[in-house]
Amino acid sequence: MKRNAARMLVDQLLVHGVDRAFCVPGESFLAVIDALADVQDRCALIVCRHEGGAGNMAEAHAKATGQVGVCFVTRGPGAFNAAIALHTAQQDSTPLVLFVGQVGTDFVGREAFQEVDYRRVFGSIAKWVTSIDRADRVPELVAHAFQVAASGRPGPVVVALPEDVLLREADVPDARAVVPVRPTPSAAAMARVQALLAGASRPIAIVAGRGWTPGAVAALEDAAERWALPVACAFRYQDSFDNGHPHYAGDVGIGINPKLAARIRDADCVLAIGPRLGEMTTQGYTLFDAPVPRQPLVHVHPSPDELGTVYQAQEMITSGVTEFVQALAALPLDAQAEDAVEARRGHVAAAHADYEAWQQPRPQPGPVDWPQIVRWLSAHVPDDTLFTSGAGNFATPLHRFHRHRAWPTQLAPTSGAMGYAVPAAVAAKLAYPDRLVVAVAGDGDFLMTSQELATAAQYGAPFVTLVIDNGMYGTIRMHQEREYPARVYGTALRNPDFVGLGVAYGCHAERVERTDDFAAAFVRACDAVARGQGALLHLPVDPQALTPGLTLDEIRAQGLARQG
C-alpha cells in the first residue's frame, strides 16, 4: 500500500489504538494534520492554545485512561514549550509520545530556522529519542516508540519528524498493535513475601505508580483485608485505594500525618507496591535508612532499573502493580499467617483511626475556609468525580481532606509542575464526558494555563474550575518566610478579575466571599456544567491561611526563631 510517511504515521496511530491526539499546529508537520483530517471520526485532534497545555493534556489523558498519550508540536519553540509535559511524564512514569516537527533532512546541521538536536536536548528526560529519516521505517519506529513508552516503567518518548520525509512515499505494511510488556512476580518471590507477612505484627503497604485499574484496586482491597494490611497511598496517588476503606491509613506525601510517618518507621514489614521511593514518598529520604532500610522492605516496581537505586530492599520484585496485587490476593494463609492476621486487626484499626483524626482541619483565618470547603466537596460530590490540580500550597487541603473513593479520580503531577489543573481537566472531561470534573488551581497556578478554558469551550468539555486566590505564589512565600523571614520580595501577585476572565471564556463565573456561600455556588456551577457550559468559582482566601496547620505569621515566627 503506497502512501506518504504522514499518512503512514496516522495509520500507525490507529493501529495502536489512539483515538485522541493533542496539538498546537505548526507548518513543520502540516502533512500529518492533513492526514488526520481524513480520520477525524476515529482519531480526534484537539487543538490547544499553548504547547505546554497540549503536552499536559496528552499526559493527563494517559493517566486517566491508561493509554499512551499523544501530542504533536512544531519544531524549536513548540518543542521547548512542551518540555514541561516530558518532565512530568518522566517523573510520574506516564506513557507519552511527543511528535515534534523538524527541519528537512537537507537542512540538518546548518542551524536552520527553529532547528534543534532533539537527541541532545531531550535525551536525559525521555526514555528514547529518535528521528524518522526514512519513510519506509515509519511503522517500525512508531511501534518502537509506543512499546518503549508503555512498557516497564512507562515514560515519555520523543519522535522527530523531518518535514521533507513526511511527503516521501513508501510501500510497506502497517505494524501490529503494541502490547505493553508487564512483568509478573515469580512464585518464589511471592513465597518469600508470604513468609514476611506471616511473621509480621506491624506491616504496612505503600502504593503508587502507573498500571492501576479498577480491577487492580479491587485486588489490592482483597489483599489488604486477607492479610490485615494498613494501606497508605504515595503523593498524588490517593485514588489507588478507597480512602473510606477501614484499612486506609492516609497519604505519604507533603505534610504527612506524623503518626503515619512513625508507623512506617516502626513497621516490621513494608510493602512498597509501585512507588519509586523518591524524595516525596520517603519524606526527603528519612522514612528509610539508605542504602539498607532498618525495616524489612519489599519493593515492587515494573522496572528493574529502579530497584536498588537508593534502597537495598530485602525483597526486590520486578512486577507490574496489577500482576503483583493479584498474586498477593491469591496467596494462601497457613495457620501461622491466620494467627498473625488475627493479631494485627487492632494494628489496622489504629492506623485508620489516626487517619480519621488527621481529617479534622484547624479553623482557617478569613471568611473563606478552604479546608472546610474541601470537606464539604468530599461529602457531596459523586464518588467518581475526577479532581485535577497543579502545584502549590492550595493543593494540600485537597490531598489531606478529600476522600477518593474510586480510580481514576485524581490527576495531578508528582513532578510539582504548575499550570496542570486546567489542561488536565480538559483531557479528563473529553475522556469521561459523563463524569463531573473539578479543576483546583491556585491563582498563580491557574494563570499559567487559563487560556485552555478556550480549548474546553471549543470542544464541548465543560468542568468546574475552583481558583484559590491568596494573591501570592504561596508555596514559595512559605519557604521564603522560613528561610528569609519578613523579607518579602518576588512572591506577591496582582491578579485580574477572575470572574470577568471566566465570563470571557464563556463560563458561568462567581466570586465566593464566605464559606457558607460555597455550597449554593457549587450547585449553580454544576447546573451550568450540566447545560454544557464551563464554570469558574473564585475563592479569595486570607493570605494568613498559608497551610492547613500554620498561618503565615506562625511560619515567619519559626523562621525568626531559627535565626535566633
GUTISE-823014 format. One record per residue (C-alpha): residue number from 1; residue in one letter; chain; x, y, z. Coordinates in steps of 0.1 Angstrom, whole numbers, always signed. Layout:
N
{atom NUM, a, A, {X, Y, Z}}
...
***
This chain:
564
{atom 1, m, A, {+0, +0, +0}}
{atom 2, k, A, {+20, +30, -13}}
{atom 3, r, A, {+14, +62, +8}}
{atom 4, n, A, {+34, +91, +21}}
{atom 5, a, A, {+50, +90, +55}}
{atom 6, a, A, {+25, +114, +71}}
{atom 7, r, A, {-4, +91, +60}}
{atom 8, m, A, {+15, +61, +72}}
{atom 9, l, A, {+22, +77, +106}}
{atom 10, v, A, {-15, +84, +111}}
{atom 11, d, A, {-24, +49, +101}}
{atom 12, q, A, {+0, +36, +128}}
{atom 13, l, A, {-18, +58, +154}}
{atom 14, l, A, {-50, +40, +145}}
{atom 15, v, A, {-32, +6, +147}}
{atom 16, h, A, {-20, +14, +182}}
{atom 17, g, A, {-55, +24, +194}}
{atom 18, v, A, {-50, +62, +195}}
{atom 19, d, A, {-84, +78, +195}}
{atom 20, r, A, {-74, +113, +206}}
{atom 21, a, A, {-43, +134, +200}}
{atom 22, f, A, {-34, +169, +212}}
{atom 23, c, A, {-15, +196, +194}}
{atom 24, v, A, {-7, +232, +186}}
{atom 25, p, A, {-4, +232, +148}}
{atom 26, g, A, {+28, +241, +130}}
{atom 27, e, A, {+40, +243, +95}}
{atom 28, s, A, {+66, +216, +101}}
{atom 29, f, A, {+40, +188, +103}}
{atom 30, l, A, {+11, +201, +82}}
{atom 31, a, A, {+12, +169, +62}}
{atom 32, v, A, {+3, +150, +94}}
{atom 33, i, A, {-26, +174, +101}}
{atom 34, d, A, {-38, +169, +66}}
{atom 35, a, A, {-38, +131, +71}}
{atom 36, l, A, {-55, +134, +104}}
{atom 37, a, A, {-83, +153, +88}}
{atom 38, d, A, {-93, +121, +69}}
{atom 39, v, A, {-97, +100, +101}}
{atom 40, q, A, {-112, +126, +124}}
{atom 41, d, A, {-141, +103, +131}}
{atom 42, r, A, {-116, +77, +145}}
{atom 43, c, A, {-89, +100, +160}}
{atom 44, a, A, {-99, +134, +173}}
{atom 45, l, A, {-74, +162, +170}}
{atom 46, i, A, {-76, +186, +200}}
{atom 47, v, A, {-61, +219, +191}}
{atom 48, c, A, {-48, +237, +221}}
{atom 49, r, A, {-37, +273, +229}}
{atom 50, h, A, {-2, +266, +241}}
{atom 51, e, A, {+22, +236, +237}}
{atom 52, g, A, {+25, +234, +274}}
{atom 53, g, A, {-12, +229, +276}}
{atom 54, a, A, {-12, +204, +248}}
{atom 55, g, A, {+15, +183, +264}}
{atom 56, n, A, {-2, +184, +298}}
{atom 57, m, A, {-35, +173, +282}}
{atom 58, a, A, {-18, +144, +265}}
{atom 59, e, A, {+0, +134, +297}}
{atom 60, a, A, {-33, +137, +317}}
{atom 61, h, A, {-51, +117, +291}}
{atom 62, a, A, {-26, +88, +296}}
{atom 63, k, A, {-30, +90, +333}}
{atom 64, a, A, {-68, +90, +331}}
{atom 65, t, A, {-72, +62, +305}}
{atom 66, g, A, {-41, +40, +308}}
{atom 67, q, A, {-35, +46, +271}}
{atom 68, v, A, {-4, +62, +256}}
{atom 69, g, A, {-8, +100, +254}}
{atom 70, v, A, {+0, +115, +220}}
{atom 71, c, A, {+10, +151, +213}}
{atom 72, f, A, {+21, +170, +182}}
{atom 73, v, A, {+41, +202, +184}}
{atom 74, t, A, {+62, +221, +159}}
{atom 75, r, A, {+100, +224, +159}}
{atom 76, g, A, {+120, +247, +182}}
{atom 77, p, A, {+98, +269, +203}}
{atom 78, g, A, {+69, +244, +202}}
{atom 79, a, A, {+91, +216, +214}}
{atom 80, f, A, {+105, +236, +243}}
{atom 81, n, A, {+71, +247, +253}}
{atom 82, a, A, {+60, +211, +255}}
{atom 83, a, A, {+91, +201, +275}}
{atom 84, i, A, {+73, +205, +308}}
{atom 85, a, A, {+50, +176, +299}}
{atom 86, l, A, {+80, +155, +291}}
{atom 87, h, A, {+94, +162, +326}}
{atom 88, t, A, {+61, +154, +342}}
{atom 89, a, A, {+58, +122, +322}}
{atom 90, q, A, {+93, +112, +333}}
{atom 91, q, A, {+88, +118, +370}}
{atom 92, d, A, {+52, +105, +370}}
{atom 93, s, A, {+60, +74, +349}}
{atom 94, t, A, {+34, +83, +323}}
{atom 95, p, A, {+34, +68, +288}}
{atom 96, l, A, {+36, +97, +264}}
{atom 97, v, A, {+48, +100, +228}}
{atom 98, l, A, {+57, +136, +217}}
{atom 99, f, A, {+59, +140, +179}}
{atom 100, v, A, {+79, +171, +171}}
{atom 101, g, A, {+84, +188, +137}}
{atom 102, q, A, {+119, +191, +124}}
{atom 103, v, A, {+137, +208, +96}}
{atom 104, g, A, {+141, +189, +64}}
{atom 105, t, A, {+169, +164, +62}}
{atom 106, d, A, {+188, +185, +37}}
{atom 107, f, A, {+189, +214, +62}}
{atom 108, v, A, {+200, +194, +93}}
{atom 109, g, A, {+232, +206, +109}}
{atom 110, r, A, {+230, +241, +95}}
{atom 111, e, A, {+212, +257, +124}}
{atom 112, a, A, {+182, +262, +101}}
{atom 113, f, A, {+151, +280, +112}}
{atom 114, q, A, {+140, +266, +146}}
{atom 115, e, A, {+164, +236, +142}}
{atom 116, v, A, {+170, +216, +174}}
{atom 117, d, A, {+190, +185, +180}}
{atom 118, y, A, {+163, +167, +200}}
{atom 119, r, A, {+185, +137, +210}}
{atom 120, r, A, {+209, +161, +228}}
{atom 121, v, A, {+182, +183, +243}}
{atom 122, f, A, {+157, +156, +255}}
{atom 123, g, A, {+179, +126, +259}}
{atom 124, s, A, {+181, +130, +297}}
{atom 125, i, A, {+143, +132, +303}}
{atom 126, a, A, {+129, +109, +276}}
{atom 127, k, A, {+131, +71, +276}}
{atom 128, w, A, {+140, +72, +239}}
{atom 129, v, A, {+145, +100, +213}}
{atom 130, t, A, {+145, +92, +176}}
{atom 131, s, A, {+141, +108, +142}}
{atom 132, i, A, {+121, +93, +113}}
{atom 133, d, A, {+145, +99, +85}}
{atom 134, r, A, {+132, +73, +60}}
{atom 135, a, A, {+95, +69, +50}}
{atom 136, d, A, {+98, +31, +49}}
{atom 137, r, A, {+107, +29, +86}}
{atom 138, v, A, {+76, +47, +99}}
{atom 139, p, A, {+57, +16, +111}}
{atom 140, e, A, {+88, +2, +127}}
{atom 141, l, A, {+99, +34, +146}}
{atom 142, v, A, {+63, +44, +157}}
{atom 143, a, A, {+57, +9, +170}}
{atom 144, h, A, {+90, +10, +189}}
{atom 145, a, A, {+81, +44, +203}}
{atom 146, f, A, {+48, +31, +217}}
{atom 147, q, A, {+64, -1, +230}}
{atom 148, v, A, {+91, +19, +249}}
{atom 149, a, A, {+66, +44, +263}}
{atom 150, a, A, {+42, +18, +276}}
{atom 151, s, A, {+65, -10, +288}}
{atom 152, g, A, {+84, -15, +320}}
{atom 153, r, A, {+84, +18, +339}}
{atom 154, p, A, {+63, +39, +315}}
{atom 155, g, A, {+76, +73, +303}}
{atom 156, p, A, {+80, +98, +275}}
{atom 157, v, A, {+94, +92, +240}}
{atom 158, v, A, {+102, +119, +215}}
{atom 159, v, A, {+99, +113, +178}}
{atom 160, a, A, {+112, +140, +154}}
{atom 161, l, A, {+95, +143, +120}}
{atom 162, p, A, {+117, +159, +93}}
{atom 163, e, A, {+94, +179, +71}}
{atom 164, d, A, {+106, +166, +38}}
{atom 165, v, A, {+104, +129, +49}}
{atom 166, l, A, {+67, +133, +57}}
{atom 167, l, A, {+60, +138, +20}}
{atom 168, r, A, {+80, +108, +8}}
{atom 169, e, A, {+62, +77, -3}}
{atom 170, a, A, {+69, +40, +5}}
{atom 171, d, A, {+51, +7, +1}}
{atom 172, v, A, {+54, -10, +35}}
{atom 173, p, A, {+27, -27, +57}}
{atom 174, d, A, {+14, -15, +90}}
{atom 175, a, A, {+29, -27, +122}}
{atom 176, r, A, {+9, -48, +147}}
{atom 177, a, A, {-8, -31, +177}}
{atom 178, v, A, {+17, -28, +205}}
{atom 179, v, A, {+11, -49, +236}}
{atom 180, p, A, {+30, -34, +266}}
{atom 181, v, A, {+54, -57, +285}}
{atom 182, r, A, {+43, -61, +321}}
{atom 183, p, A, {+65, -84, +343}}
{atom 184, t, A, {+49, -108, +367}}
{atom 185, p, A, {+63, -118, +401}}
{atom 186, s, A, {+78, -153, +404}}
{atom 187, a, A, {+62, -179, +426}}
{atom 188, a, A, {+95, -180, +447}}
{atom 189, a, A, {+93, -142, +453}}
{atom 190, m, A, {+57, -144, +464}}
{atom 191, a, A, {+65, -173, +488}}
{atom 192, r, A, {+91, -150, +504}}
{atom 193, v, A, {+65, -122, +507}}
{atom 194, q, A, {+41, -147, +522}}
{atom 195, a, A, {+67, -156, +549}}
{atom 196, l, A, {+74, -120, +557}}
{atom 197, l, A, {+38, -112, +561}}
{atom 198, a, A, {+31, -143, +582}}
{atom 199, g, A, {+58, -132, +606}}
{atom 200, a, A, {+50, -95, +608}}
{atom 201, s, A, {+30, -78, +636}}
{atom 202, r, A, {+32, -42, +623}}
{atom 203, p, A, {+32, -44, +584}}
{atom 204, i, A, {+21, -16, +561}}
{atom 205, a, A, {+17, -12, +524}}
{atom 206, i, A, {+26, +20, +504}}
{atom 207, v, A, {+11, +21, +469}}
{atom 208, a, A, {+17, +43, +439}}
{atom 209, g, A, {+29, +41, +403}}
{atom 210, r, A, {+13, +35, +369}}
{atom 211, g, A, {-8, +5, +359}}
{atom 212, w, A, {-36, +7, +383}}
{atom 213, t, A, {-71, -2, +371}}
{atom 214, p, A, {-104, -7, +388}}
{atom 215, g, A, {-96, -44, +389}}
{atom 216, a, A, {-62, -38, +404}}
{atom 217, v, A, {-76, -15, +431}}
{atom 218, a, A, {-102, -42, +439}}
{atom 219, a, A, {-75, -69, +442}}
{atom 220, l, A, {-55, -46, +465}}
{atom 221, e, A, {-85, -42, +488}}
{atom 222, d, A, {-89, -80, +488}}
{atom 223, a, A, {-53, -85, +497}}
{atom 224, a, A, {-54, -58, +524}}
{atom 225, e, A, {-84, -75, +540}}
{atom 226, r, A, {-70, -110, +538}}
{atom 227, w, A, {-36, -101, +552}}
{atom 228, a, A, {-48, -73, +576}}
{atom 229, l, A, {-26, -46, +560}}
{atom 230, p, A, {-30, -9, +565}}
{atom 231, v, A, {-26, +8, +531}}
{atom 232, a, A, {-11, +42, +525}}
{atom 233, c, A, {-10, +60, +492}}
{atom 234, a, A, {+20, +79, +480}}
{atom 235, f, A, {+20, +115, +470}}
{atom 236, r, A, {-8, +122, +444}}
{atom 237, y, A, {-18, +85, +441}}
{atom 238, q, A, {-46, +87, +467}}
{atom 239, d, A, {-71, +72, +442}}
{atom 240, s, A, {-52, +39, +442}}
{atom 241, f, A, {-71, +28, +473}}
{atom 242, d, A, {-106, +37, +486}}
{atom 243, n, A, {-99, +64, +512}}
{atom 244, g, A, {-131, +54, +531}}
{atom 245, h, A, {-120, +18, +535}}
{atom 246, p, A, {-113, +7, +571}}
{atom 247, h, A, {-77, -3, +560}}
{atom 248, y, A, {-68, +31, +546}}
{atom 249, a, A, {-40, +48, +566}}
{atom 250, g, A, {-36, +81, +547}}
{atom 251, d, A, {-12, +96, +522}}
{atom 252, v, A, {+26, +96, +522}}
{atom 253, g, A, {+35, +129, +507}}
{atom 254, i, A, {+38, +166, +516}}
{atom 255, g, A, {+25, +174, +551}}
{atom 256, i, A, {+23, +137, +561}}
{atom 257, n, A, {+5, +128, +593}}
{atom 258, p, A, {+33, +125, +618}}
{atom 259, k, A, {+16, +93, +632}}
{atom 260, l, A, {+17, +77, +598}}
{atom 261, a, A, {+53, +86, +594}}
{atom 262, a, A, {+61, +70, +627}}
{atom 263, r, A, {+41, +39, +618}}
{atom 264, i, A, {+62, +35, +586}}
{atom 265, r, A, {+94, +40, +605}}
{atom 266, d, A, {+84, +14, +631}}
{atom 267, a, A, {+70, -12, +607}}
{atom 268, d, A, {+84, -47, +607}}
{atom 269, c, A, {+74, -52, +570}}
{atom 270, v, A, {+68, -25, +544}}
{atom 271, l, A, {+53, -35, +510}}
{atom 272, a, A, {+61, -7, +486}}
{atom 273, i, A, {+39, -16, +456}}
{atom 274, g, A, {+47, +7, +426}}
{atom 275, p, A, {+64, +38, +441}}
{atom 276, r, A, {+99, +48, +431}}
{atom 277, l, A, {+106, +56, +467}}
{atom 278, g, A, {+118, +91, +458}}
{atom 279, e, A, {+120, +122, +478}}
{atom 280, m, A, {+83, +129, +483}}
{atom 281, t, A, {+74, +93, +492}}
{atom 282, t, A, {+102, +90, +517}}
{atom 283, q, A, {+100, +124, +533}}
{atom 284, g, A, {+133, +135, +520}}
{atom 285, y, A, {+148, +100, +523}}
{atom 286, t, A, {+141, +100, +560}}
{atom 287, l, A, {+115, +72, +564}}
{atom 288, f, A, {+140, +46, +554}}
{atom 289, d, A, {+177, +44, +561}}
{atom 290, a, A, {+199, +44, +529}}
{atom 291, p, A, {+212, +22, +515}}
{atom 292, v, A, {+198, -6, +538}}
{atom 293, p, A, {+165, +2, +555}}
{atom 294, r, A, {+161, -10, +591}}
{atom 295, q, A, {+125, -22, +582}}
{atom 296, p, A, {+122, -53, +562}}
{atom 297, l, A, {+112, -38, +528}}
{atom 298, v, A, {+96, -54, +498}}
{atom 299, h, A, {+100, -31, +468}}
{atom 300, v, A, {+78, -39, +438}}
{atom 301, h, A, {+84, -19, +406}}
{atom 302, p, A, {+79, -27, +369}}
{atom 303, s, A, {+115, -16, +361}}
{atom 304, p, A, {+145, -35, +375}}
{atom 305, d, A, {+165, -3, +370}}
{atom 306, e, A, {+145, +14, +398}}
{atom 307, l, A, {+151, -14, +423}}
{atom 308, g, A, {+181, -8, +445}}
{atom 309, t, A, {+186, +27, +431}}
{atom 310, v, A, {+185, +42, +466}}
{atom 311, y, A, {+174, +14, +489}}
{atom 312, q, A, {+186, -22, +490}}
{atom 313, a, A, {+153, -38, +499}}
{atom 314, q, A, {+151, -72, +515}}
{atom 315, e, A, {+130, -84, +486}}
{atom 316, m, A, {+132, -66, +452}}
{atom 317, i, A, {+105, -77, +427}}
{atom 318, t, A, {+102, -67, +391}}
{atom 319, s, A, {+64, -67, +385}}
{atom 320, g, A, {+35, -46, +374}}
{atom 321, v, A, {+12, -34, +401}}
{atom 322, t, A, {-18, -53, +388}}
{atom 323, e, A, {+2, -85, +385}}
{atom 324, f, A, {+16, -82, +420}}
{atom 325, v, A, {-16, -73, +439}}
{atom 326, q, A, {-34, -101, +421}}
{atom 327, a, A, {-7, -126, +432}}
{atom 328, l, A, {-8, -111, +467}}
{atom 329, a, A, {-46, -115, +470}}
{atom 330, a, A, {-42, -151, +459}}
{atom 331, l, A, {-16, -161, +485}}
{atom 332, p, A, {-29, -188, +509}}
{atom 333, l, A, {-29, -183, +546}}
{atom 334, d, A, {-15, -211, +567}}
{atom 335, a, A, {-21, -215, +604}}
{atom 336, q, A, {+8, -191, +613}}
{atom 337, a, A, {-4, -165, +589}}
{atom 338, e, A, {-40, -167, +602}}
{atom 339, d, A, {-28, -162, +637}}
{atom 340, a, A, {-7, -132, +626}}
{atom 341, v, A, {-36, -117, +607}}
{atom 342, e, A, {-59, -120, +636}}
{atom 343, a, A, {-34, -105, +660}}
{atom 344, r, A, {-29, -74, +639}}
{atom 345, r, A, {-66, -64, +634}}
{atom 346, g, A, {-60, -38, +661}}
{atom 347, h, A, {-30, -25, +643}}
{atom 348, v, A, {-51, -19, +612}}
{atom 349, a, A, {-79, -2, +632}}
{atom 350, a, A, {-54, +21, +649}}
{atom 351, a, A, {-39, +32, +616}}
{atom 352, h, A, {-73, +41, +602}}
{atom 353, a, A, {-82, +59, +634}}
{atom 354, d, A, {-51, +80, +631}}
{atom 355, y, A, {-61, +89, +596}}
{atom 356, e, A, {-96, +99, +607}}
{atom 357, a, A, {-82, +121, +634}}
{atom 358, w, A, {-59, +138, +609}}
{atom 359, q, A, {-91, +146, +589}}
{atom 360, q, A, {-102, +173, +613}}
{atom 361, p, A, {-90, +206, +600}}
{atom 362, r, A, {-79, +236, +621}}
{atom 363, p, A, {-101, +267, +615}}
{atom 364, q, A, {-85, +290, +590}}
{atom 365, p, A, {-81, +328, +591}}
{atom 366, g, A, {-105, +348, +570}}
{atom 367, p, A, {-141, +343, +558}}
{atom 368, v, A, {-133, +316, +532}}
{atom 369, d, A, {-121, +284, +549}}
{atom 370, w, A, {-107, +263, +521}}
{atom 371, p, A, {-102, +231, +541}}
{atom 372, q, A, {-138, +231, +552}}
{atom 373, i, A, {-149, +236, +516}}
{atom 374, v, A, {-128, +205, +506}}
{atom 375, r, A, {-146, +185, +533}}
{atom 376, w, A, {-179, +197, +520}}
{atom 377, l, A, {-169, +187, +485}}
{atom 378, s, A, {-158, +153, +497}}
{atom 379, a, A, {-192, +146, +513}}
{atom 380, h, A, {-213, +159, +484}}
{atom 381, v, A, {-198, +152, +450}}
{atom 382, p, A, {-203, +118, +433}}
{atom 383, d, A, {-177, +91, +441}}
{atom 384, d, A, {-164, +91, +405}}
{atom 385, t, A, {-158, +129, +404}}
{atom 386, l, A, {-124, +135, +389}}
{atom 387, f, A, {-103, +162, +406}}
{atom 388, t, A, {-73, +178, +388}}
{atom 389, s, A, {-48, +200, +404}}
{atom 390, g, A, {-14, +216, +398}}
{atom 391, a, A, {+13, +226, +423}}
{atom 392, g, A, {+11, +248, +453}}
{atom 393, n, A, {+0, +250, +489}}
{atom 394, f, A, {-36, +253, +478}}
{atom 395, a, A, {-35, +216, +469}}
{atom 396, t, A, {-25, +204, +504}}
{atom 397, p, A, {-61, +206, +518}}
{atom 398, l, A, {-74, +188, +487}}
{atom 399, h, A, {-49, +159, +493}}
{atom 400, r, A, {-55, +158, +531}}
{atom 401, f, A, {-92, +163, +534}}
{atom 402, h, A, {-108, +149, +502}}
{atom 403, r, A, {-116, +111, +502}}
{atom 404, h, A, {-110, +94, +469}}
{atom 405, r, A, {-134, +65, +466}}
{atom 406, a, A, {-126, +51, +431}}
{atom 407, w, A, {-99, +50, +404}}
{atom 408, p, A, {-93, +72, +385}}
{atom 409, t, A, {-104, +103, +404}}
{atom 410, q, A, {-71, +122, +408}}
{atom 411, l, A, {-49, +138, +381}}
{atom 412, a, A, {-20, +158, +395}}
{atom 413, p, A, {+17, +160, +387}}
{atom 414, t, A, {+40, +144, +412}}
{atom 415, s, A, {+67, +164, +394}}
{atom 416, g, A, {+53, +195, +411}}
{atom 417, a, A, {+46, +212, +378}}
{atom 418, m, A, {+24, +243, +380}}
{atom 419, g, A, {-3, +250, +354}}
{atom 420, y, A, {-16, +214, +352}}
{atom 421, a, A, {-51, +216, +366}}
{atom 422, v, A, {-69, +233, +337}}
{atom 423, p, A, {-54, +213, +307}}
{atom 424, a, A, {-57, +181, +327}}
{atom 425, a, A, {-94, +189, +333}}
{atom 426, v, A, {-99, +193, +296}}
{atom 427, a, A, {-84, +159, +289}}
{atom 428, a, A, {-104, +143, +318}}
{atom 429, k, A, {-137, +156, +306}}
{atom 430, l, A, {-130, +145, +270}}
{atom 431, a, A, {-121, +110, +282}}
{atom 432, y, A, {-151, +108, +307}}
{atom 433, p, A, {-178, +131, +293}}
{atom 434, d, A, {-204, +118, +317}}
{atom 435, r, A, {-184, +124, +349}}
{atom 436, l, A, {-181, +156, +369}}
{atom 437, v, A, {-146, +171, +366}}
{atom 438, v, A, {-133, +197, +390}}
{atom 439, a, A, {-101, +216, +384}}
{atom 440, v, A, {-85, +230, +416}}
{atom 441, a, A, {-59, +257, +410}}
{atom 442, g, A, {-41, +284, +429}}
{atom 443, d, A, {-41, +319, +415}}
{atom 444, g, A, {-6, +316, +402}}
{atom 445, d, A, {-11, +281, +390}}
{atom 446, f, A, {-43, +290, +372}}
{atom 447, l, A, {-29, +319, +352}}
{atom 448, m, A, {-1, +297, +337}}
{atom 449, t, A, {-26, +278, +316}}
{atom 450, s, A, {-60, +295, +320}}
{atom 451, q, A, {-62, +300, +282}}
{atom 452, e, A, {-70, +264, +278}}
{atom 453, l, A, {-105, +272, +290}}
{atom 454, a, A, {-109, +283, +254}}
{atom 455, t, A, {-100, +248, +243}}
{atom 456, a, A, {-126, +233, +267}}
{atom 457, a, A, {-153, +256, +252}}
{atom 458, q, A, {-143, +248, +217}}
{atom 459, y, A, {-145, +210, +222}}
{atom 460, g, A, {-175, +210, +245}}
{atom 461, a, A, {-157, +198, +276}}
{atom 462, p, A, {-173, +217, +305}}
{atom 463, f, A, {-160, +214, +340}}
{atom 464, v, A, {-159, +233, +373}}
{atom 465, t, A, {-127, +254, +380}}
{atom 466, l, A, {-120, +265, +416}}
{atom 467, v, A, {-94, +293, +417}}
{atom 468, i, A, {-80, +295, +453}}
{atom 469, d, A, {-66, +331, +454}}
{atom 470, n, A, {-43, +343, +481}}
{atom 471, g, A, {-25, +369, +460}}
{atom 472, m, A, {+9, +352, +460}}
{atom 473, y, A, {+30, +323, +450}}
{atom 474, g, A, {+21, +307, +483}}
{atom 475, t, A, {+45, +278, +484}}
{atom 476, i, A, {+74, +300, +476}}
{atom 477, r, A, {+62, +326, +501}}
{atom 478, m, A, {+61, +298, +527}}
{atom 479, h, A, {+97, +288, +521}}
{atom 480, q, A, {+107, +325, +519}}
{atom 481, e, A, {+93, +332, +553}}
{atom 482, r, A, {+111, +301, +567}}
{atom 483, e, A, {+145, +310, +552}}
{atom 484, y, A, {+143, +348, +549}}
{atom 485, p, A, {+116, +358, +574}}
{atom 486, a, A, {+99, +392, +569}}
{atom 487, r, A, {+119, +398, +537}}
{atom 488, v, A, {+91, +395, +512}}
{atom 489, y, A, {+102, +401, +476}}
{atom 490, g, A, {+92, +385, +443}}
{atom 491, t, A, {+63, +364, +456}}
{atom 492, a, A, {+33, +388, +455}}
{atom 493, l, A, {+8, +387, +427}}
{atom 494, r, A, {-16, +414, +414}}
{atom 495, n, A, {-44, +393, +399}}
{atom 496, p, A, {-70, +401, +373}}
{atom 497, d, A, {-108, +399, +377}}
{atom 498, f, A, {-111, +361, +378}}
{atom 499, v, A, {-149, +362, +374}}
{atom 500, g, A, {-146, +385, +344}}
{atom 501, l, A, {-119, +363, +329}}
{atom 502, g, A, {-141, +332, +334}}
{atom 503, v, A, {-170, +350, +317}}
{atom 504, a, A, {-147, +360, +288}}
{atom 505, y, A, {-141, +323, +282}}
{atom 506, g, A, {-178, +315, +282}}
{atom 507, c, A, {-180, +302, +318}}
{atom 508, h, A, {-206, +307, +344}}
{atom 509, a, A, {-185, +325, +370}}
{atom 510, e, A, {-190, +337, +406}}
{atom 511, r, A, {-169, +350, +435}}
{atom 512, v, A, {-174, +332, +467}}
{atom 513, e, A, {-170, +355, +497}}
{atom 514, r, A, {-178, +332, +526}}
{atom 515, t, A, {-175, +295, +534}}
{atom 516, d, A, {-213, +292, +539}}
{atom 517, d, A, {-219, +306, +504}}
{atom 518, f, A, {-199, +279, +486}}
{atom 519, a, A, {-224, +250, +486}}
{atom 520, a, A, {-250, +270, +467}}
{atom 521, a, A, {-225, +285, +443}}
{atom 522, f, A, {-211, +250, +436}}
{atom 523, v, A, {-246, +237, +428}}
{atom 524, r, A, {-251, +266, +404}}
{atom 525, a, A, {-217, +257, +388}}
{atom 526, c, A, {-227, +221, +384}}
{atom 527, d, A, {-260, +231, +369}}
{atom 528, a, A, {-241, +252, +343}}
{atom 529, v, A, {-218, +222, +335}}
{atom 530, a, A, {-249, +200, +330}}
{atom 531, r, A, {-261, +226, +304}}
{atom 532, g, A, {-228, +222, +286}}
{atom 533, q, A, {-212, +254, +300}}
{atom 534, g, A, {-180, +256, +319}}
{atom 535, a, A, {-180, +271, +354}}
{atom 536, l, A, {-155, +291, +374}}
{atom 537, l, A, {-157, +299, +412}}
{atom 538, h, A, {-132, +324, +425}}
{atom 539, l, A, {-124, +317, +462}}
{atom 540, p, A, {-104, +346, +477}}
{atom 541, v, A, {-86, +333, +508}}
{atom 542, d, A, {-68, +352, +535}}
{atom 543, p, A, {-30, +353, +529}}
{atom 544, q, A, {-26, +342, +565}}
{atom 545, a, A, {-42, +308, +556}}
{atom 546, l, A, {-10, +296, +540}}
{atom 547, t, A, {-11, +260, +552}}
{atom 548, p, A, {-37, +239, +570}}
{atom 549, g, A, {-15, +238, +601}}
{atom 550, l, A, {+3, +271, +603}}
{atom 551, t, A, {-5, +307, +595}}
{atom 552, l, A, {+18, +330, +576}}
{atom 553, d, A, {+27, +348, +608}}
{atom 554, e, A, {+34, +315, +626}}
{atom 555, i, A, {+57, +304, +598}}
{atom 556, r, A, {+75, +337, +599}}
{atom 557, a, A, {+79, +334, +637}}
{atom 558, q, A, {+95, +300, +633}}
{atom 559, g, A, {+119, +314, +608}}
{atom 560, l, A, {+129, +343, +631}}
{atom 561, a, A, {+133, +319, +660}}
{atom 562, r, A, {+157, +298, +639}}
{atom 563, q, A, {+178, +328, +630}}
{atom 564, g, A, {+178, +335, +667}}
***
